[in-house]
Amino acid sequence: MSIDDRFEARTGKARADAMATLDPQALERLRELDPGGQSKLLVRVADAFGTSVARLLPQMTTAFQARDAAAIRHVAHTLKSSSASIGAVKLSQLCADIEAVSREGRVDGLADAIAAFHREVTAVQGALKQILDNPS
């Protein structure tokens, strides 16, 4: 197997992993809104998501450490819809679950969900980078 073949195999696997993290239909809907890509809609949406995550992840950590259910709910609610819009279905569901528990004023039992939330955010960011770096 040549170096090019190995690179192509790695790239294909990485792209498949990205598509498993992000719903291809949601990404396609974004692409349909910008058919020629002139507006760079997908890039702009991904950048906006990244900016939100950079601001909200530390807030989630601080809120959980302070056991502040209202702040946890705010972060989860904010990221729930933005993650759905880019096709991060699992992340959106985790946010919905965290939001529901924190809406009840509970923080106990959220440690695993918030850890999963952090892992999924990392996976989504990696998937977005993979898709943007390899748009075909």
MODELLER restraints for C-alpha pairs under 7 A, 6 or more apart:
rsr = mdl.restraints
at = mdl.atoms
rsr.add(forms.Gaussian(group=physical.xy_distance, feature=features.Distance(at['CA:15:A'], at['CA:130:A']), mean=6.40, stdev=0.5))
rsr.add(forms.Gaussian(group=physical.xy_distance, feature=features.Distance(at['CA:15:A'], at['CA:131:A']), mean=6.74, stdev=0.5))
rsr.add(forms.Gaussian(group=physical.xy_distance, feature=features.Distance(at['CA:18:A'], at['CA:127:A']), mean=4.12, stdev=0.5))
rsr.add(forms.Gaussian(group=physical.xy_distance, feature=features.Distance(at['CA:18:A'], at['CA:130:A']), mean=6.61, stdev=0.5))
rsr.add(forms.Gaussian(group=physical.xy_distance, feature=features.Distance(at['CA:18:A'], at['CA:131:A']), mean=6.97, stdev=0.5))
rsr.add(forms.Gaussian(group=physical.xy_distance, feature=features.Distance(at['CA:21:A'], at['CA:88:A']), mean=6.34, stdev=0.5))
rsr.add(forms.Gaussian(group=physical.xy_distance, feature=features.Distance(at['CA:21:A'], at['CA:123:A']), mean=6.97, stdev=0.5))
rsr.add(forms.Gaussian(group=physical.xy_distance, feature=features.Distance(at['CA:21:A'], at['CA:124:A']), mean=6.26, stdev=0.5))
rsr.add(forms.Gaussian(group=physical.xy_distance, feature=features.Distance(at['CA:21:A'], at['CA:127:A']), mean=6.58, stdev=0.5))
rsr.add(forms.Gaussian(group=physical.xy_distance, feature=features.Distance(at['CA:22:A'], at['CA:87:A']), mean=4.78, stdev=0.5))
rsr.add(forms.Gaussian(group=physical.xy_distance, feature=features.Distance(at['CA:22:A'], at['CA:88:A']), mean=4.81, stdev=0.5))
rsr.add(forms.Gaussian(group=physical.xy_distance, feature=features.Distance(at['CA:22:A'], at['CA:89:A']), mean=6.89, stdev=0.5))
rsr.add(forms.Gaussian(group=physical.xy_distance, feature=features.Distance(at['CA:23:A'], at['CA:87:A']), mean=4.46, stdev=0.5))
rsr.add(forms.Gaussian(group=physical.xy_distance, feature=features.Distance(at['CA:23:A'], at['CA:88:A']), mean=6.39, stdev=0.5))
rsr.add(forms.Gaussian(group=physical.xy_distance, feature=features.Distance(at['CA:23:A'], at['CA:89:A']), mean=6.76, stdev=0.5))
rsr.add(forms.Gaussian(group=physical.xy_distance, feature=features.Distance(at['CA:26:A'], at['CA:85:A']), mean=6.79, stdev=0.5))
rsr.add(forms.Gaussian(group=physical.xy_distance, feature=features.Distance(at['CA:26:A'], at['CA:86:A']), mean=6.14, stdev=0.5))
rsr.add(forms.Gaussian(group=physical.xy_distance, feature=features.Distance(at['CA:26:A'], at['CA:87:A']), mean=4.88, stdev=0.5))
rsr.add(forms.Gaussian(group=physical.xy_distance, feature=features.Distance(at['CA:27:A'], at['CA:86:A']), mean=6.26, stdev=0.5))
rsr.add(forms.Gaussian(group=physical.xy_distance, feature=features.Distance(at['CA:27:A'], at['CA:87:A']), mean=6.31, stdev=0.5))
rsr.add(forms.Gaussian(group=physical.xy_distance, feature=features.Distance(at['CA:30:A'], at['CA:41:A']), mean=6.97, stdev=0.5))
rsr.add(forms.Gaussian(group=physical.xy_distance, feature=features.Distance(at['CA:30:A'], at['CA:42:A']), mean=6.21, stdev=0.5))
rsr.add(forms.Gaussian(group=physical.xy_distance, feature=features.Distance(at['CA:31:A'], at['CA:42:A']), mean=6.71, stdev=0.5))
rsr.add(forms.Gaussian(group=physical.xy_distance, feature=features.Distance(at['CA:34:A'], at['CA:41:A']), mean=6.22, stdev=0.5))
rsr.add(forms.Gaussian(group=physical.xy_distance, feature=features.Distance(at['CA:43:A'], at['CA:132:A']), mean=6.98, stdev=0.5))
rsr.add(forms.Gaussian(group=physical.xy_distance, feature=features.Distance(at['CA:46:A'], at['CA:128:A']), mean=6.79, stdev=0.5))
rsr.add(forms.Gaussian(group=physical.xy_distance, feature=features.Distance(at['CA:49:A'], at['CA:82:A']), mean=6.65, stdev=0.5))
rsr.add(forms.Gaussian(group=physical.xy_distance, feature=features.Distance(at['CA:56:A'], at['CA:75:A']), mean=6.15, stdev=0.5))
rsr.add(forms.Gaussian(group=physical.xy_distance, feature=features.Distance(at['CA:60:A'], at['CA:72:A']), mean=5.76, stdev=0.5))
rsr.add(forms.Gaussian(group=physical.xy_distance, feature=features.Distance(at['CA:60:A'], at['CA:75:A']), mean=6.22, stdev=0.5))
rsr.add(forms.Gaussian(group=physical.xy_distance, feature=features.Distance(at['CA:63:A'], at['CA:71:A']), mean=5.61, stdev=0.5))
rsr.add(forms.Gaussian(group=physical.xy_distance, feature=features.Distance(at['CA:63:A'], at['CA:72:A']), mean=5.63, stdev=0.5))
rsr.add(forms.Gaussian(group=physical.xy_distance, feature=features.Distance(at['CA:64:A'], at['CA:72:A']), mean=6.56, stdev=0.5))
rsr.add(forms.Gaussian(group=physical.xy_distance, feature=features.Distance(at['CA:67:A'], at['CA:107:A']), mean=6.02, stdev=0.5))
rsr.add(forms.Gaussian(group=physical.xy_distance, feature=features.Distance(at['CA:69:A'], at['CA:102:A']), mean=4.93, stdev=0.5))
rsr.add(forms.Gaussian(group=physical.xy_distance, feature=features.Distance(at['CA:69:A'], at['CA:105:A']), mean=5.40, stdev=0.5))
rsr.add(forms.Gaussian(group=physical.xy_distance, feature=features.Distance(at['CA:69:A'], at['CA:106:A']), mean=6.31, stdev=0.5))
rsr.add(forms.Gaussian(group=physical.xy_distance, feature=features.Distance(at['CA:69:A'], at['CA:107:A']), mean=5.94, stdev=0.5))
rsr.add(forms.Gaussian(group=physical.xy_distance, feature=features.Distance(at['CA:70:A'], at['CA:102:A']), mean=6.75, stdev=0.5))
rsr.add(forms.Gaussian(group=physical.xy_distance, feature=features.Distance(at['CA:72:A'], at['CA:102:A']), mean=6.56, stdev=0.5))
rsr.add(forms.Gaussian(group=physical.xy_distance, feature=features.Distance(at['CA:73:A'], at['CA:98:A']), mean=6.91, stdev=0.5))
rsr.add(forms.Gaussian(group=physical.xy_distance, feature=features.Distance(at['CA:73:A'], at['CA:99:A']), mean=4.63, stdev=0.5))
rsr.add(forms.Gaussian(group=physical.xy_distance, feature=features.Distance(at['CA:73:A'], at['CA:102:A']), mean=5.43, stdev=0.5))
rsr.add(forms.Gaussian(group=physical.xy_distance, feature=features.Distance(at['CA:73:A'], at['CA:103:A']), mean=6.28, stdev=0.5))
rsr.add(forms.Gaussian(group=physical.xy_distance, feature=features.Distance(at['CA:76:A'], at['CA:95:A']), mean=4.61, stdev=0.5))
rsr.add(forms.Gaussian(group=physical.xy_distance, feature=features.Distance(at['CA:76:A'], at['CA:96:A']), mean=6.76, stdev=0.5))
rsr.add(forms.Gaussian(group=physical.xy_distance, feature=features.Distance(at['CA:76:A'], at['CA:98:A']), mean=6.32, stdev=0.5))
rsr.add(forms.Gaussian(group=physical.xy_distance, feature=features.Distance(at['CA:76:A'], at['CA:99:A']), mean=5.43, stdev=0.5))
rsr.add(forms.Gaussian(group=physical.xy_distance, feature=features.Distance(at['CA:77:A'], at['CA:95:A']), mean=6.55, stdev=0.5))
rsr.add(forms.Gaussian(group=physical.xy_distance, feature=features.Distance(at['CA:77:A'], at['CA:96:A']), mean=6.95, stdev=0.5))
rsr.add(forms.Gaussian(group=physical.xy_distance, feature=features.Distance(at['CA:77:A'], at['CA:99:A']), mean=6.09, stdev=0.5))
rsr.add(forms.Gaussian(group=physical.xy_distance, feature=features.Distance(at['CA:79:A'], at['CA:95:A']), mean=6.75, stdev=0.5))
rsr.add(forms.Gaussian(group=physical.xy_distance, feature=features.Distance(at['CA:80:A'], at['CA:92:A']), mean=4.47, stdev=0.5))
rsr.add(forms.Gaussian(group=physical.xy_distance, feature=features.Distance(at['CA:80:A'], at['CA:95:A']), mean=5.15, stdev=0.5))
rsr.add(forms.Gaussian(group=physical.xy_distance, feature=features.Distance(at['CA:80:A'], at['CA:96:A']), mean=6.24, stdev=0.5))
rsr.add(forms.Gaussian(group=physical.xy_distance, feature=features.Distance(at['CA:81:A'], at['CA:92:A']), mean=6.68, stdev=0.5))
rsr.add(forms.Gaussian(group=physical.xy_distance, feature=features.Distance(at['CA:83:A'], at['CA:89:A']), mean=6.97, stdev=0.5))
rsr.add(forms.Gaussian(group=physical.xy_distance, feature=features.Distance(at['CA:83:A'], at['CA:91:A']), mean=6.41, stdev=0.5))
rsr.add(forms.Gaussian(group=physical.xy_distance, feature=features.Distance(at['CA:83:A'], at['CA:92:A']), mean=5.40, stdev=0.5))
rsr.add(forms.Gaussian(group=physical.xy_distance, feature=features.Distance(at['CA:84:A'], at['CA:92:A']), mean=5.44, stdev=0.5))
rsr.add(forms.Gaussian(group=physical.xy_distance, feature=features.Distance(at['CA:88:A'], at['CA:124:A']), mean=6.60, stdev=0.5))
rsr.add(forms.Gaussian(group=physical.xy_distance, feature=features.Distance(at['CA:91:A'], at['CA:117:A']), mean=6.54, stdev=0.5))
rsr.add(forms.Gaussian(group=physical.xy_distance, feature=features.Distance(at['CA:91:A'], at['CA:120:A']), mean=5.90, stdev=0.5))
rsr.add(forms.Gaussian(group=physical.xy_distance, feature=features.Distance(at['CA:91:A'], at['CA:121:A']), mean=6.83, stdev=0.5))
rsr.add(forms.Gaussian(group=physical.xy_distance, feature=features.Distance(at['CA:94:A'], at['CA:113:A']), mean=6.95, stdev=0.5))
rsr.add(forms.Gaussian(group=physical.xy_distance, feature=features.Distance(at['CA:94:A'], at['CA:117:A']), mean=6.22, stdev=0.5))
rsr.add(forms.Gaussian(group=physical.xy_distance, feature=features.Distance(at['CA:98:A'], at['CA:113:A']), mean=6.79, stdev=0.5))
